[in-house]
């Protein structure tokens, strides 16, 4: 009670209100975790059911997959990076920018790109104005776009041929970015994660998206990876608990060295 009283003095909120809020948060967390065994690895379809049943927020929660991989990203030959075209989309509408000239610029606009340009767009972005979520460039533009490495790189927006964002097929790239393709890149701890849909998606749609994502990460296994490649896969929603997935239900065989 002393802590609640002290907190109340620093704000206009009463100690009773603060205590009630904390208790409500605790009760909610306990409720969403009820029925989920933290030590059990569930079949993917069962994991999806558990996640959907506990997505009770007032907004459509994002369903995210996290994969713990047997790689050390500090070594160049163990970097994992790629793109996955989710069969049922991500449920998120991305703003797409395309660096292109002439006919390719017109194709990008017709495909639904939100921002299209060449030198003019380079100048805008160089000043720190970035009003897009995905970035695509034609190969001939990379000499200019390369100057934006310090601006786009830290945000994970730098076009890269390995993930299909440096391409002459701007129509396919734009439609993929708008339609639900997701990029992935392993983090320092060897973890790859991405949103693979919304809680409002059907169970089947989510299962298909999860399997597609795991398959894409599996195929991106680097040459330097030794031992077990996919160590753990888990699923969660924005406000929900994490649920472990039995890797055997999302991949035909866990890759090893």
Buried (B, 14 or more C-beta within 10 A) or exposed (E): EEEBEEBBEEEEEEBEBBBEEEEEEEEEEEEBBEEBEEEEBBBBBBBBBBBBEBBEBEEBBBBBBBBBBBBBBEEEEBBBBBBBBBEBBBBBEBBBBBBBBEEBBEBBBEBEBBBBBBEEBBEBBBEEEBEBBBBBBBEBBBEBBEEBEEBBEEEEBBBBEEBBBBBEBBBBBBBBBBBBBBBBBBEEEBBBBBBBBBBEBEBEBBBBBBBBBBBBBBEBBBEEBEEBBBBBBBBBBBBBBBBBBBBEBBBEEBBEE
